[in-house]
Amino acid sequence: MNYESSKPLTDARFKRLVGVQLTTFEEMLAVLKTAYQRKHAKGGRTSKLSLEDLLMATLQYMREYRTYEQIAADFGIHESNLIRRSQWVEATLIQSGFTISKTHLSAEDTVIVDAT
């Protein structure tokens, strides 16, 4: 789902589909816009994917655990571009104080499989 198709959603439905409240999404977007303007102050090539859609794609990856290839196909960009830009989004949001949750295995959850 891209940003344009999420505009008519209610706040509750937006949170169910995206994983964050609409106000939180807008705060994240404001941080990304500021960082993007600093990064591209001298100019550069414009991106095929808007910041809104990039944030949506990153949140979809984190919430749904779809492959980058599937998400990139939905947004019409190459997988490597999505990976690189999603990593920038994650790093920027973490630096600004947002908690980006990724489920990590704890020592108790680690499973070793012997296939011999």
Biopython code that builds the backbone (N, CA, C, O; Angstrom):
import numpy as np
from Bio.PDB.StructureBuilder import StructureBuilder

atoms = [
    (1, "MET", "N", (0.848, -1.164, 0.000)),
    (1, "MET", "CA", (0.000, 0.000, 0.000)),
    (1, "MET", "C", (0.899, 1.233, 0.000)),
    (1, "MET", "O", (1.811, 1.343, 0.819)),
    (2, "ASN", "N", (0.643, 2.141, -0.903)),
    (2, "ASN", "CA", (1.413, 3.382, -0.925)),
    (2, "ASN", "C", (0.717, 4.448, -0.080)),
    (2, "ASN", "O", (-0.388, 4.245, 0.424)),
    (3, "TYR", "N", (1.391, 5.581, 0.059)),
    (3, "TYR", "CA", (0.895, 6.630, 0.949)),
    (3, "TYR", "C", (-0.429, 7.216, 0.456)),
    (3, "TYR", "O", (-1.320, 7.496, 1.257)),
    (4, "GLU", "N", (-0.554, 7.397, -0.839)),
    (4, "GLU", "CA", (-1.783, 7.983, -1.399)),
    (4, "GLU", "C", (-3.008, 7.120, -1.089)),
    (4, "GLU", "O", (-4.080, 7.646, -0.790)),
    (5, "SER", "N", (-2.851, 5.819, -1.159)),
    (5, "SER", "CA", (-4.003, 4.949, -0.893)),
    (5, "SER", "C", (-4.325, 4.855, 0.595)),
    (5, "SER", "O", (-5.399, 4.381, 0.965)),
    (6, "SER", "N", (-3.408, 5.300, 1.452)),
    (6, "SER", "CA", (-3.672, 5.252, 2.891)),
    (6, "SER", "C", (-4.299, 6.537, 3.418)),
    (6, "SER", "O", (-4.714, 6.582, 4.576)),
    (7, "LYS", "N", (-4.378, 7.575, 2.605)),
    (7, "LYS", "CA", (-4.928, 8.855, 3.068)),
    (7, "LYS", "C", (-6.379, 8.774, 3.535)),
    (7, "LYS", "O", (-6.703, 9.378, 4.557)),
    (8, "PRO", "N", (-7.271, 8.060, 2.841)),
    (8, "PRO", "CA", (-8.668, 8.050, 3.303)),
    (8, "PRO", "C", (-8.927, 7.147, 4.511)),
    (8, "PRO", "O", (-10.056, 7.096, 4.999)),
    (9, "LEU", "N", (-7.922, 6.441, 5.001)),
    (9, "LEU", "CA", (-8.125, 5.520, 6.119)),
    (9, "LEU", "C", (-8.346, 6.268, 7.425)),
    (9, "LEU", "O", (-7.813, 7.359, 7.629)),
    (10, "THR", "N", (-9.130, 5.676, 8.297)),
    (10, "THR", "CA", (-9.296, 6.239, 9.637)),
    (10, "THR", "C", (-8.009, 5.988, 10.425)),
    (10, "THR", "O", (-7.168, 5.187, 10.018)),
    (11, "ASP", "N", (-7.869, 6.678, 11.550)),
    (11, "ASP", "CA", (-6.668, 6.518, 12.366)),
    (11, "ASP", "C", (-6.507, 5.076, 12.853)),
    (11, "ASP", "O", (-5.403, 4.530, 12.839)),
    (12, "ALA", "N", (-7.602, 4.472, 13.278)),
    (12, "ALA", "CA", (-7.539, 3.097, 13.784)),
    (12, "ALA", "C", (-7.157, 2.119, 12.674)),
    (12, "ALA", "O", (-6.335, 1.226, 12.881)),
    (13, "ARG", "N", (-7.748, 2.290, 11.515)),
    (13, "ARG", "CA", (-7.441, 1.396, 10.384)),
    (13, "ARG", "C", (-6.009, 1.600, 9.908)),
    (13, "ARG", "O", (-5.332, 0.636, 9.551)),
    (14, "PHE", "N", (-5.536, 2.854, 9.901)),
    (14, "PHE", "CA", (-4.162, 3.160, 9.511)),
    (14, "PHE", "C", (-3.191, 2.434, 10.444)),
    (14, "PHE", "O", (-2.221, 1.828, 9.989)),
    (15, "LYS", "N", (-3.454, 2.497, 11.733)),
    (15, "LYS", "CA", (-2.573, 1.838, 12.707)),
    (15, "LYS", "C", (-2.580, 0.327, 12.522)),
    (15, "LYS", "O", (-1.536, -0.315, 12.642)),
    (16, "ARG", "N", (-3.728, -0.242, 12.233)),
    (16, "ARG", "CA", (-3.805, -1.693, 12.020)),
    (16, "ARG", "C", (-3.031, -2.124, 10.786)),
    (16, "ARG", "O", (-2.411, -3.187, 10.784)),
    (17, "LEU", "N", (-3.060, -1.316, 9.741)),
    (17, "LEU", "CA", (-2.400, -1.701, 8.494)),
    (17, "LEU", "C", (-0.916, -1.355, 8.466)),
    (17, "LEU", "O", (-0.113, -2.109, 7.915)),
    (18, "VAL", "N", (-0.548, -0.223, 9.055)),
    (18, "VAL", "CA", (0.830, 0.257, 8.951)),
    (18, "VAL", "C", (1.650, -0.104, 10.188)),
    (18, "VAL", "O", (2.850, -0.361, 10.086)),
    (19, "GLY", "N", (1.013, -0.124, 11.342)),
    (19, "GLY", "CA", (1.719, -0.491, 12.557)),
    (19, "GLY", "C", (2.029, 0.671, 13.473)),
    (19, "GLY", "O", (2.450, 0.462, 14.611)),
    (20, "VAL", "N", (1.830, 1.889, 13.005)),
    (20, "VAL", "CA", (2.022, 3.076, 13.840)),
    (20, "VAL", "C", (0.815, 3.984, 13.658)),
    (20, "VAL", "O", (0.113, 3.908, 12.650)),
    (21, "GLN", "N", (0.583, 4.844, 14.644)),
    (21, "GLN", "CA", (-0.514, 5.794, 14.524)),
    (21, "GLN", "C", (-0.173, 6.836, 13.464)),
    (21, "GLN", "O", (0.995, 7.057, 13.146)),
    (22, "LEU", "N", (-1.195, 7.462, 12.933)),
    (22, "LEU", "CA", (-1.002, 8.459, 11.886)),
    (22, "LEU", "C", (-0.154, 9.624, 12.382)),
    (22, "LEU", "O", (0.687, 10.133, 11.641)),
    (23, "THR", "N", (-0.362, 10.051, 13.620)),
    (23, "THR", "CA", (0.439, 11.160, 14.159)),
    (23, "THR", "C", (1.905, 10.758, 14.280)),
    (23, "THR", "O", (2.790, 11.569, 14.010)),
    (24, "THR", "N", (2.171, 9.525, 14.681)),
    (24, "THR", "CA", (3.549, 9.032, 14.763)),
    (24, "THR", "C", (4.168, 8.963, 13.377)),
    (24, "THR", "O", (5.335, 9.311, 13.196)),
    (25, "PHE", "N", (3.393, 8.518, 12.403)),
    (25, "PHE", "CA", (3.869, 8.461, 11.018)),
    (25, "PHE", "C", (4.260, 9.859, 10.545)),
    (25, "PHE", "O", (5.303, 10.033, 9.915)),
    (26, "GLU", "N", (3.431, 10.850, 10.846)),
    (26, "GLU", "CA", (3.725, 12.223, 10.426)),
    (26, "GLU", "C", (4.963, 12.768, 11.131)),
    (26, "GLU", "O", (5.735, 13.514, 10.528)),
    (27, "GLU", "N", (5.166, 12.405, 12.409)),
    (27, "GLU", "CA", (6.379, 12.820, 13.119)),
    (27, "GLU", "C", (7.615, 12.182, 12.490)),
    (27, "GLU", "O", (8.639, 12.841, 12.312)),
    (28, "MET", "N", (7.512, 10.902, 12.156)),
    (28, "MET", "CA", (8.622, 10.212, 11.493)),
    (28, "MET", "C", (8.925, 10.865, 10.153)),
    (28, "MET", "O", (10.086, 11.057, 9.790)),
    (29, "LEU", "N", (7.883, 11.200, 9.435)),
    (29, "LEU", "CA", (8.039, 11.821, 8.127)),
    (29, "LEU", "C", (8.714, 13.179, 8.237)),
    (29, "LEU", "O", (9.550, 13.520, 7.400)),
    (30, "ALA", "N", (8.365, 13.959, 9.255)),
    (30, "ALA", "CA", (8.994, 15.266, 9.458)),
    (30, "ALA", "C", (10.488, 15.113, 9.728)),
    (30, "ALA", "O", (11.292, 15.894, 9.218)),
    (31, "VAL", "N", (10.862, 14.123, 10.518)),
    (31, "VAL", "CA", (12.281, 13.861, 10.798)),
    (31, "VAL", "C", (13.005, 13.474, 9.515)),
    (31, "VAL", "O", (14.108, 13.952, 9.250)),
    (32, "LEU", "N", (12.381, 12.606, 8.720)),
    (32, "LEU", "CA", (13.003, 12.169, 7.473)),
    (32, "LEU", "C", (13.149, 13.312, 6.478)),
    (32, "LEU", "O", (14.161, 13.401, 5.782)),
    (33, "LYS", "N", (12.147, 14.187, 6.404)),
    (33, "LYS", "CA", (12.232, 15.320, 5.477)),
    (33, "LYS", "C", (13.372, 16.252, 5.855)),
    (33, "LYS", "O", (14.096, 16.737, 4.986)),
    (34, "THR", "N", (13.535, 16.505, 7.152)),
    (34, "THR", "CA", (14.629, 17.356, 7.614)),
    (34, "THR", "C", (15.975, 16.724, 7.279)),
    (34, "THR", "O", (16.872, 17.401, 6.778)),
    (35, "ALA", "N", (16.117, 15.438, 7.554)),
    (35, "ALA", "CA", (17.373, 14.737, 7.270)),
    (35, "ALA", "C", (17.643, 14.685, 5.770)),
    (35, "ALA", "O", (18.788, 14.820, 5.340)),
    (36, "TYR", "N", (16.600, 14.492, 4.979)),
    (36, "TYR", "CA", (16.757, 14.432, 3.524)),
    (36, "TYR", "C", (17.209, 15.782, 2.973)),
    (36, "TYR", "O", (18.066, 15.841, 2.092)),
    (37, "GLN", "N", (16.631, 16.865, 3.493)),
    (37, "GLN", "CA", (17.028, 18.200, 3.034)),
    (37, "GLN", "C", (18.476, 18.493, 3.386)),
    (37, "GLN", "O", (19.191, 19.111, 2.598)),
    (38, "ARG", "N", (18.924, 18.053, 4.572)),
    (38, "ARG", "CA", (20.327, 18.230, 4.951)),
    (38, "ARG", "C", (21.238, 17.412, 4.049)),
    (38, "ARG", "O", (22.291, 17.885, 3.621)),
    (39, "LYS", "N", (20.828, 16.187, 3.764)),
    (39, "LYS", "CA", (21.647, 15.286, 2.954)),
    (39, "LYS", "C", (21.756, 15.772, 1.511)),
    (39, "LYS", "O", (22.808, 15.634, 0.886)),
    (40, "HIS", "N", (20.674, 16.338, 0.983)),
    (40, "HIS", "CA", (20.648, 16.757, -0.418)),
    (40, "HIS", "C", (20.638, 18.273, -0.561)),
    (40, "HIS", "O", (20.028, 18.805, -1.489)),
    (41, "ALA", "N", (21.299, 18.963, 0.339)),
    (41, "ALA", "CA", (21.308, 20.429, 0.297)),
    (41, "ALA", "C", (21.990, 20.950, -0.962)),
    (41, "ALA", "O", (21.630, 22.013, -1.470)),
    (42, "LYS", "N", (22.959, 20.219, -1.461)),
    (42, "LYS", "CA", (23.686, 20.662, -2.649)),
    (42, "LYS", "C", (23.034, 20.179, -3.935)),
    (42, "LYS", "O", (23.553, 20.422, -5.025)),
    (43, "GLY", "N", (21.931, 19.514, -3.821)),
    (43, "GLY", "CA", (21.243, 19.028, -5.007)),
    (43, "GLY", "C", (21.457, 17.542, -5.183)),
    (43, "GLY", "O", (21.929, 16.857, -4.276)),
    (44, "GLY", "N", (21.113, 17.060, -6.334)),
    (44, "GLY", "CA", (21.259, 15.641, -6.622)),
    (44, "GLY", "C", (20.040, 15.131, -7.364)),
    (44, "GLY", "O", (19.067, 15.850, -7.593)),
    (45, "ARG", "N", (20.128, 13.898, -7.718)),
    (45, "ARG", "CA", (19.055, 13.278, -8.472)),
    (45, "ARG", "C", (17.831, 13.077, -7.575)),
    (45, "ARG", "O", (17.955, 12.670, -6.420)),
    (46, "THR", "N", (16.664, 13.363, -8.117)),
    (46, "THR", "CA", (15.440, 13.141, -7.348)),
    (46, "THR", "C", (15.106, 11.654, -7.354)),
    (46, "THR", "O", (15.362, 10.946, -8.328)),
    (47, "SER", "N", (14.544, 11.210, -6.273)),
    (47, "SER", "CA", (14.240, 9.797, -6.114)),
    (47, "SER", "C", (12.933, 9.443, -6.810)),
    (47, "SER", "O", (12.021, 10.263, -6.916)),
    (48, "LYS", "N", (12.865, 8.220, -7.274)),
    (48, "LYS", "CA", (11.635, 7.738, -7.892)),
    (48, "LYS", "C", (10.557, 7.486, -6.835)),
    (48, "LYS", "O", (9.361, 7.523, -7.126)),
    (49, "LEU", "N", (11.004, 7.229, -5.605)),
    (49, "LEU", "CA", (10.101, 6.919, -4.506)),
    (49, "LEU", "C", (10.061, 8.098, -3.544)),
    (49, "LEU", "O", (11.105, 8.544, -3.067)),
    (50, "SER", "N", (8.873, 8.605, -3.256)),
    (50, "SER", "CA", (8.743, 9.732, -2.327)),
    (50, "SER", "C", (9.109, 9.282, -0.912)),
    (50, "SER", "O", (9.126, 8.088, -0.616)),
    (51, "LEU", "N", (9.400, 10.249, -0.048)),
    (51, "LEU", "CA", (9.722, 9.915, 1.342)),
    (51, "LEU", "C", (8.546, 9.234, 2.034)),
    (51, "LEU", "O", (8.735, 8.336, 2.855)),
    (52, "GLU", "N", (7.339, 9.662, 1.700)),
    (52, "GLU", "CA", (6.150, 9.047, 2.285)),
    (52, "GLU", "C", (6.077, 7.563, 1.931)),
    (52, "GLU", "O", (5.849, 6.713, 2.792)),
    (53, "ASP", "N", (6.277, 7.268, 0.638)),
    (53, "ASP", "CA", (6.228, 5.877, 0.197)),
    (53, "ASP", "C", (7.413, 5.078, 0.730)),
    (53, "ASP", "O", (7.278, 3.893, 1.033)),
    (54, "LEU", "N", (8.568, 5.719, 0.845)),
    (54, "LEU", "CA", (9.734, 5.038, 1.402)),
    (54, "LEU", "C", (9.488, 4.643, 2.856)),
    (54, "LEU", "O", (9.833, 3.536, 3.269)),
    (55, "LEU", "N", (8.898, 5.537, 3.620)),
    (55, "LEU", "CA", (8.569, 5.218, 5.009)),
    (55, "LEU", "C", (7.519, 4.111, 5.070)),
    (55, "LEU", "O", (7.618, 3.212, 5.905)),
    (56, "MET", "N", (6.524, 4.167, 4.201)),
    (56, "MET", "CA", (5.507, 3.109, 4.155)),
    (56, "MET", "C", (6.150, 1.762, 3.823)),
    (56, "MET", "O", (5.824, 0.750, 4.443)),
    (57, "ALA", "N", (7.058, 1.747, 2.852)),
    (57, "ALA", "CA", (7.723, 0.502, 2.461)),
    (57, "ALA", "C", (8.562, -0.051, 3.608)),
    (57, "ALA", "O", (8.567, -1.258, 3.848)),
    (58, "THR", "N", (9.265, 0.821, 4.309)),
    (58, "THR", "CA", (10.090, 0.391, 5.436)),
    (58, "THR", "C", (9.222, -0.179, 6.551)),
    (58, "THR", "O", (9.549, -1.215, 7.131)),
    (59, "LEU", "N", (8.126, 0.492, 6.848)),
    (59, "LEU", "CA", (7.226, -0.001, 7.896)),
    (59, "LEU", "C", (6.547, -1.309, 7.484)),
    (59, "LEU", "O", (6.294, -2.171, 8.325)),
    (60, "GLN", "N", (6.255, -1.454, 6.194)),
    (60, "GLN", "CA", (5.682, -2.712, 5.716)),
    (60, "GLN", "C", (6.673, -3.852, 5.912)),
    (60, "GLN", "O", (6.298, -4.947, 6.332)),
    (61, "TYR", "N", (7.939, -3.586, 5.606)),
    (61, "TYR", "CA", (8.957, -4.618, 5.781)),
    (61, "TYR", "C", (9.048, -5.034, 7.247)),
    (61, "TYR", "O", (9.136, -6.222, 7.558)),
    (62, "MET", "N", (9.026, -4.065, 8.130)),
    (62, "MET", "CA", (9.166, -4.373, 9.552)),
    (62, "MET", "C", (7.926, -5.048, 10.125)),
    (62, "MET", "O", (8.031, -5.888, 11.019)),
    (63, "ARG", "N", (6.777, -4.690, 9.624)),
    (63, "ARG", "CA", (5.537, -5.225, 10.196)),
    (63, "ARG", "C", (5.165, -6.574, 9.593)),
    (63, "ARG", "O", (4.750, -7.485, 10.310)),
    (64, "GLU", "N", (5.310, -6.701, 8.293)),
    (64, "GLU", "CA", (4.810, -7.886, 7.601)),
    (64, "GLU", "C", (5.886, -8.927, 7.318)),
    (64, "GLU", "O", (5.565, -10.073, 7.001)),
    (65, "TYR", "N", (7.150, -8.550, 7.426)),
    (65, "TYR", "CA", (8.276, -9.434, 7.121)),
    (65, "TYR", "C", (8.196, -9.996, 5.706)),
    (65, "TYR", "O", (8.579, -11.139, 5.456)),
    (66, "ARG", "N", (7.692, -9.177, 4.786)),
    (66, "ARG", "CA", (7.736, -9.549, 3.378)),
    (66, "ARG", "C", (9.159, -9.336, 2.888)),
    (66, "ARG", "O", (9.933, -8.614, 3.517)),
    (67, "THR", "N", (9.502, -9.949, 1.789)),
    (67, "THR", "CA", (10.851, -9.756, 1.272)),
    (67, "THR", "C", (10.954, -8.381, 0.631)),
    (67, "THR", "O", (9.961, -7.806, 0.184)),
    (68, "TYR", "N", (12.185, -7.866, 0.596)),
    (68, "TYR", "CA", (12.409, -6.587, -0.061)),
    (68, "TYR", "C", (12.026, -6.677, -1.536)),
    (68, "TYR", "O", (11.553, -5.701, -2.118)),
    (69, "GLU", "N", (12.227, -7.834, -2.132)),
    (69, "GLU", "CA", (11.893, -8.005, -3.540)),
    (69, "GLU", "C", (10.397, -7.798, -3.787)),
    (69, "GLU", "O", (10.010, -7.158, -4.766)),
    (70, "GLN", "N", (9.562, -8.335, -2.905)),
    (70, "GLN", "CA", (8.113, -8.175, -3.053)),
    (70, "GLN", "C", (7.699, -6.719, -2.876)),
    (70, "GLN", "O", (6.904, -6.192, -3.654)),
    (71, "ILE", "N", (8.240, -6.076, -1.855)),
    (71, "ILE", "CA", (7.875, -4.688, -1.586)),
    (71, "ILE", "C", (8.378, -3.782, -2.703)),
    (71, "ILE", "O", (7.672, -2.871, -3.133)),
    (72, "ALA", "N", (9.601, -4.032, -3.173)),
    (72, "ALA", "CA", (10.158, -3.229, -4.263)),
    (72, "ALA", "C", (9.309, -3.366, -5.524)),
    (72, "ALA", "O", (9.104, -2.388, -6.243)),
    (73, "ALA", "N", (8.822, -4.558, -5.792)),
    (73, "ALA", "CA", (7.959, -4.763, -6.959)),
    (73, "ALA", "C", (6.658, -3.982, -6.812)),
    (73, "ALA", "O", (6.156, -3.432, -7.792)),
    (74, "ASP", "N", (6.110, -3.926, -5.605)),
    (74, "ASP", "CA", (4.880, -3.162, -5.367)),
    (74, "ASP", "C", (5.080, -1.675, -5.632)),
    (74, "ASP", "O", (4.181, -1.004, -6.138)),
    (75, "PHE", "N", (6.259, -1.161, -5.290)),
    (75, "PHE", "CA", (6.515, 0.269, -5.437)),
    (75, "PHE", "C", (7.223, 0.618, -6.749)),
    (75, "PHE", "O", (7.441, 1.796, -7.034)),
    (76, "GLY", "N", (7.580, -0.374, -7.539)),
    (76, "GLY", "CA", (8.160, -0.130, -8.851)),
    (76, "GLY", "C", (9.604, 0.342, -8.833)),
    (76, "GLY", "O", (10.013, 1.120, -9.695)),
    (77, "ILE", "N", (10.382, -0.123, -7.855)),
    (77, "ILE", "CA", (11.801, 0.224, -7.813)),
    (77, "ILE", "C", (12.609, -1.062, -7.673)),
    (77, "ILE", "O", (12.050, -2.135, -7.446)),
    (78, "HIS", "N", (13.925, -0.947, -7.810)),
    (78, "HIS", "CA", (14.788, -2.111, -7.698)),
    (78, "HIS", "C", (15.009, -2.458, -6.230)),
    (78, "HIS", "O", (15.036, -1.584, -5.365)),
    (79, "GLU", "N", (15.165, -3.736, -5.974)),
    (79, "GLU", "CA", (15.324, -4.232, -4.602)),
    (79, "GLU", "C", (16.517, -3.595, -3.892)),
    (79, "GLU", "O", (16.412, -3.238, -2.719)),
    (80, "SER", "N", (17.642, -3.447, -4.579)),
    (80, "SER", "CA", (18.834, -2.890, -3.932)),
    (80, "SER", "C", (18.616, -1.438, -3.517)),
    (80, "SER", "O", (19.127, -1.004, -2.485)),
    (81, "ASN", "N", (17.861, -0.687, -4.315)),
    (81, "ASN", "CA", (17.546, 0.694, -3.939)),
    (81, "ASN", "C", (16.680, 0.731, -2.684)),
    (81, "ASN", "O", (16.891, 1.563, -1.801)),
    (82, "LEU", "N", (15.718, -0.160, -2.610)),
    (82, "LEU", "CA", (14.846, -0.198, -1.434)),
    (82, "LEU", "C", (15.628, -0.592, -0.184)),
    (82, "LEU", "O", (15.420, -0.012, 0.882)),
    (83, "ILE", "N", (16.512, -1.558, -0.302)),
    (83, "ILE", "CA", (17.314, -1.979, 0.852)),
    (83, "ILE", "C", (18.162, -0.821, 1.352)),
    (83, "ILE", "O", (18.164, -0.520, 2.546)),
    (84, "ARG", "N", (18.879, -0.173, 0.448)),
    (84, "ARG", "CA", (19.766, 0.933, 0.821)),
    (84, "ARG", "C", (18.984, 2.082, 1.452)),
    (84, "ARG", "O", (19.400, 2.633, 2.471)),
    (85, "ARG", "N", (17.878, 2.436, 0.861)),
    (85, "ARG", "CA", (17.102, 3.569, 1.370)),
    (85, "ARG", "C", (16.355, 3.215, 2.653)),
    (85, "ARG", "O", (16.180, 4.078, 3.513)),
    (86, "SER", "N", (15.915, 1.975, 2.801)),
    (86, "SER", "CA", (15.264, 1.553, 4.044)),
    (86, "SER", "C", (16.253, 1.563, 5.203)),
    (86, "SER", "O", (15.897, 1.921, 6.325)),
    (87, "GLN", "N", (17.488, 1.171, 4.931)),
    (87, "GLN", "CA", (18.514, 1.221, 5.973)),
    (87, "GLN", "C", (18.760, 2.662, 6.402)),
    (87, "GLN", "O", (18.972, 2.927, 7.585)),
    (88, "TRP", "N", (18.734, 3.592, 5.459)),
    (88, "TRP", "CA", (18.886, 5.012, 5.792)),
    (88, "TRP", "C", (17.709, 5.479, 6.655)),
    (88, "TRP", "O", (17.903, 6.206, 7.629)),
    (89, "VAL", "N", (16.496, 5.063, 6.298)),
    (89, "VAL", "CA", (15.310, 5.432, 7.083)),
    (89, "VAL", "C", (15.441, 4.906, 8.506)),
    (89, "VAL", "O", (15.216, 5.645, 9.464)),
    (90, "GLU", "N", (15.799, 3.640, 8.650)),
    (90, "GLU", "CA", (15.940, 3.050, 9.979)),
    (90, "GLU", "C", (16.991, 3.786, 10.800)),
    (90, "GLU", "O", (16.747, 4.128, 11.957)),
    (91, "ALA", "N", (18.152, 4.031, 10.212)),
    (91, "ALA", "CA", (19.236, 4.706, 10.933)),
    (91, "ALA", "C", (18.837, 6.120, 11.330)),
    (91, "ALA", "O", (19.125, 6.557, 12.444)),
    (92, "THR", "N", (18.180, 6.834, 10.433)),
    (92, "THR", "CA", (17.758, 8.208, 10.708)),
    (92, "THR", "C", (16.732, 8.250, 11.833)),
    (92, "THR", "O", (16.822, 9.095, 12.724)),
    (93, "LEU", "N", (15.770, 7.356, 11.797)),
    (93, "LEU", "CA", (14.740, 7.337, 12.836)),
    (93, "LEU", "C", (15.316, 6.924, 14.190)),
    (93, "LEU", "O", (14.920, 7.466, 15.222)),
    (94, "ILE", "N", (16.235, 5.981, 14.192)),
    (94, "ILE", "CA", (16.857, 5.563, 15.451)),
    (94, "ILE", "C", (17.678, 6.701, 16.038)),
    (94, "ILE", "O", (17.645, 6.929, 17.247)),
    (95, "GLN", "N", (18.416, 7.422, 15.191)),
    (95, "GLN", "CA", (19.214, 8.555, 15.667)),
    (95, "GLN", "C", (18.340, 9.656, 16.244)),
    (95, "GLN", "O", (18.763, 10.375, 17.148)),
    (96, "SER", "N", (17.130, 9.794, 15.732)),
    (96, "SER", "CA", (16.248, 10.852, 16.218)),
    (96, "SER", "C", (15.434, 10.425, 17.439)),
    (96, "SER", "O", (14.672, 11.225, 17.982)),
    (97, "GLY", "N", (15.585, 9.180, 17.874)),
    (97, "GLY", "CA", (14.935, 8.755, 19.107)),
    (97, "GLY", "C", (13.738, 7.844, 18.942)),
    (97, "GLY", "O", (13.145, 7.433, 19.939)),
    (98, "PHE", "N", (13.366, 7.516, 17.728)),
    (98, "PHE", "CA", (12.261, 6.581, 17.525)),
    (98, "PHE", "C", (12.753, 5.165, 17.801)),
    (98, "PHE", "O", (13.903, 4.826, 17.519)),
    (99, "THR", "N", (11.877, 4.357, 18.348)),
    (99, "THR", "CA", (12.215, 2.963, 18.604)),
    (99, "THR", "C", (11.723, 2.136, 17.431)),
    (99, "THR", "O", (10.522, 2.033, 17.179)),
    (100, "ILE", "N", (12.655, 1.562, 16.735)),
    (100, "ILE", "CA", (12.322, 0.696, 15.613)),
    (100, "ILE", "C", (12.463, -0.728, 16.124)),
    (100, "ILE", "O", (13.570, -1.194, 16.394)),
    (101, "SER", "N", (11.345, -1.410, 16.253)),
    (101, "SER", "CA", (11.408, -2.747, 16.848)),
    (101, "SER", "C", (11.623, -3.793, 15.770)),
    (101, "SER", "O", (10.888, -3.881, 14.786)),
    (102, "LYS", "N", (12.649, -4.571, 15.996)),
    (102, "LYS", "CA", (12.884, -5.755, 15.192)),
    (102, "LYS", "C", (13.013, -6.900, 16.178)),
    (102, "LYS", "O", (13.710, -6.772, 17.185)),
    (103, "THR", "N", (12.374, -7.982, 15.914)),
    (103, "THR", "CA", (12.422, -9.101, 16.826)),
    (103, "THR", "C", (13.751, -9.825, 16.660)),
    (103, "THR", "O", (14.072, -10.322, 15.580)),
    (104, "HIS", "N", (14.510, -9.878, 17.731)),
    (104, "HIS", "CA", (15.775, -10.597, 17.729)),
    (104, "HIS", "C", (15.616, -11.848, 18.583)),
    (104, "HIS", "O", (14.880, -11.854, 19.570)),
    (105, "LEU", "N", (16.308, -12.892, 18.195)),
    (105, "LEU", "CA", (16.262, -14.111, 18.978)),
    (105, "LEU", "C", (17.099, -13.941, 20.232)),
    (105, "LEU", "O", (18.226, -13.450, 20.177)),
    (106, "SER", "N", (16.549, -14.344, 21.346)),
    (106, "SER", "CA", (17.335, -14.343, 22.576)),
    (106, "SER", "C", (18.093, -15.664, 22.657)),
    (106, "SER", "O", (17.885, -16.556, 21.835)),
    (107, "ALA", "N", (18.954, -15.785, 23.629)),
    (107, "ALA", "CA", (19.746, -17.008, 23.771)),
    (107, "ALA", "C", (18.847, -18.224, 23.977)),
    (107, "ALA", "O", (19.174, -19.322, 23.526)),
    (108, "GLU", "N", (17.722, -18.035, 24.653)),
    (108, "GLU", "CA", (16.813, -19.147, 24.896)),
    (108, "GLU", "C", (16.057, -19.556, 23.640)),
    (108, "GLU", "O", (15.605, -20.696, 23.536)),
    (109, "ASP", "N", (15.911, -18.636, 22.683)),
    (109, "ASP", "CA", (15.144, -18.915, 21.480)),
    (109, "ASP", "C", (15.990, -19.467, 20.341)),
    (109, "ASP", "O", (15.442, -19.923, 19.337)),
    (110, "THR", "N", (17.291, -19.437, 20.471)),
    (110, "THR", "CA", (18.167, -19.878, 19.400)),
    (110, "THR", "C", (18.060, -21.391, 19.240)),
    (110, "THR", "O", (18.167, -22.146, 20.206)),
    (111, "VAL", "N", (17.849, -21.807, 18.011)),
    (111, "VAL", "CA", (17.697, -23.224, 17.715)),
    (111, "VAL", "C", (18.808, -23.633, 16.764)),
    (111, "VAL", "O", (19.046, -22.970, 15.755)),
    (112, "ILE", "N", (19.480, -24.715, 17.085)),
    (112, "ILE", "CA", (20.532, -25.235, 16.216)),
    (112, "ILE", "C", (20.023, -26.544, 15.632)),
    (112, "ILE", "O", (19.576, -27.432, 16.358)),
    (113, "VAL", "N", (20.097, -26.649, 14.308)),
    (113, "VAL", "CA", (19.608, -27.835, 13.625)),
    (113, "VAL", "C", (20.802, -28.594, 13.068)),
    (113, "VAL", "O", (21.625, -28.025, 12.350)),
    (114, "ASP", "N", (20.898, -29.864, 13.395)),
    (114, "ASP", "CA", (21.960, -30.718, 12.875)),
    (114, "ASP", "C", (21.351, -31.568, 11.770)),
    (114, "ASP", "O", (20.501, -32.420, 12.031)),
    (115, "ALA", "N", (21.781, -31.339, 10.549)),
    (115, "ALA", "CA", (21.187, -32.025, 9.405)),
    (115, "ALA", "C", (22.071, -33.156, 8.887)),
    (115, "ALA", "O", (22.012, -33.493, 7.705)),
    (116, "THR", "N", (22.881, -33.738, 9.749)),
    (116, "THR", "CA", (23.759, -34.820, 9.285)),
    (116, "THR", "C", (23.102, -36.164, 9.386)),
    (116, "THR", "O", (23.709, -37.176, 9.035)),
]
sb = StructureBuilder()
sb.init_structure("model")
sb.init_model(0)
sb.init_chain("A")
sb.init_seg("    ")
for serial, (resi, resn, name, xyz) in enumerate(atoms, 1):
    if name == "N":
        sb.init_residue(resn, " ", resi, " ")
    sb.init_atom(name, np.array(xyz, "f"), 0.0, 1.0, " ", f" {name:<3s}", serial, name[0])
structure = sb.get_structure()
